[in-house]
Amino acid sequence: MMLPIPSRLPIVQRTSTEGLIDLAWGHPDPALLPVEALRRASAAALDHYGSAALEYGSSAGPGPLLEWLIDGISALEDRTPRSDQIAITGGNSQALDQVLHLVTTPGDVVLVEAPTYHLALRILRSHHLTLMAIPTDRDGLQVDALRDTLHTLRQSGTPARALYTIPTYHNPTGSTLSDDRRQALVELAAAENLLILEDDVYRELAYDAPAPPSLWSIAPAGVVARMGSFSKSLAPGLRLGYLTADSDLVQRCAVNEVTGSGGGINHFTALVVAMVCTSGDFNAITAAFRAEYCARRNALIGALRASLPPDYTIQTPGGGFFVWVTLPEHVQAAALLDHAREQGMSFTPGSRFTLDGSGDNALRLAFSLYPATMLVEAARRLGDAVRSMA
Ligand SMILES: Cc1ncc(COP(=O)(O)O)c(C=O)c1O
């Protein structure tokens, strides 16, 4: 085996602090990442495709992965993307940035959920949009509130261009948009000419029941651009995902100046992932992830119930990586965070997930990075922090 190459510069994004159980990181546990399957798949891709794995790739992504995705989507959802309605992306963050680049101009009104994924907010902000928040509750986006906002915007002559939403196993709240609201949302968007940017990154991590149908699968053509990712179902370092949308948008994402010069995004990685998928490893890996992360969720929820006072509301997610805790009126997450750090645990305060910094009466706990024993210990420390504030 080759020795690791020494480097003075970092290899990964995540940092850690000695003694701190940091439930702020919504990253997969490195110990669970499928190193052996990726090693096999890399070798298989080179054996099978030879130098074609190393050429500039086909602009929408390599056929074997697109075909596996088309077959898989059509088996799981009531809609089959045509081959011109799907393209490989560099993951959801890259896809969101690219779609915004293609469909918005600075100043356009784009709607987001409150709360929403804080790092997507940064991407959205970088496009100089007019961002407005729509409230959510345990059943996800409040579609009635969206309807009212769309109406007001239309009357004031500034109709909303798009809505960024995470309807399935939300980050940060873990909530899932109810079936009724899914239907109402796509109908409303179709009537209002609103493009839905559906972030579908946690679909494969469903713990209690199969994931609900994507908005893309139930919407009229052209209403939804759905961004899927291999970051949570395989590994984030792959930087790979896919987009399903109407063919005009997909083709503009796939066939452009960048792919004209550089070929399809992450071509070799996409062929490696195609090998993981077609060998059956993908299904085995995601099944193992579901079992392990479900056990972690249960351990954290159980320990929080035992450690936190009854006026702390704990929301159990049906999938994904996050538990959302709503605090009693008099407690602010930012203040609790100082006490939690003193006790040796950390979390993300709710105010990080809103446009205006409101929402500090809630916090997000990620249960993805640590094994169950550490999650139980983190919950115990959080309970101590709560008591130390009193
Ligand atoms: C809701 C959501 N969207 C997107 C991402 C990032 O996706 P990708 O790694 O595919 O860019 C994350 C990662 O935490 C996320 O939680």
The ligand as a Tripos MOL2 file, in Angstrom:
@<TRIPOS>MOLECULE
LIG
   16    16     1     0     0
SMALL
NO_CHARGES

@<TRIPOS>ATOM
      1 C1        -30.4290   20.6950    2.0560 C.3       1 LIG1
      2 C2        -29.0560   20.5040    1.4950 C.ar      1 LIG1
      3 N1        -28.8240   20.8120    0.2220 N.ar      1 LIG1
      4 C3        -27.6130   20.6490   -0.3370 C.ar      1 LIG1
      5 C4        -26.5520   20.1660    0.3980 C.ar      1 LIG1
      6 C5        -25.2380   20.0160   -0.2720 C.3       1 LIG1
      7 O1        -25.4130   19.1400   -1.3540 O.3       1 LIG1
      8 P1        -24.1880   18.7670   -2.3040 P.3       1 LIG1
      9 O2        -23.1390   18.1290   -1.4590 O.co2     1 LIG1
     10 O3        -24.8080   17.8390   -3.2940 O.co2     1 LIG1
     11 O4        -23.7070   20.0480   -2.9020 O.co2     1 LIG1
     12 C6        -26.7420   19.8290    1.7360 C.ar      1 LIG1
     13 C7        -25.6190   19.3400    2.5400 C.2       1 LIG1
     14 O5        -25.6210   19.3840    3.7460 O.2       1 LIG1
     15 C8        -28.0130   20.0190    2.2960 C.ar      1 LIG1
     16 O6        -28.2680   19.7210    3.5720 O.3       1 LIG1
@<TRIPOS>BOND
     1     1     2 1
     2     2     3 ar
     3     2    15 ar
     4     3     4 ar
     5     4     5 ar
     6     5     6 1
     7     5    12 ar
     8     6     7 1
     9     7     8 1
    10     8     9 2
    11     8    10 1
    12     8    11 1
    13    12    13 1
    14    12    15 ar
    15    13    14 2
    16    15    16 1
@<TRIPOS>SUBSTRUCTURE
     1 LIG1         1 GROUP 0 **** ****
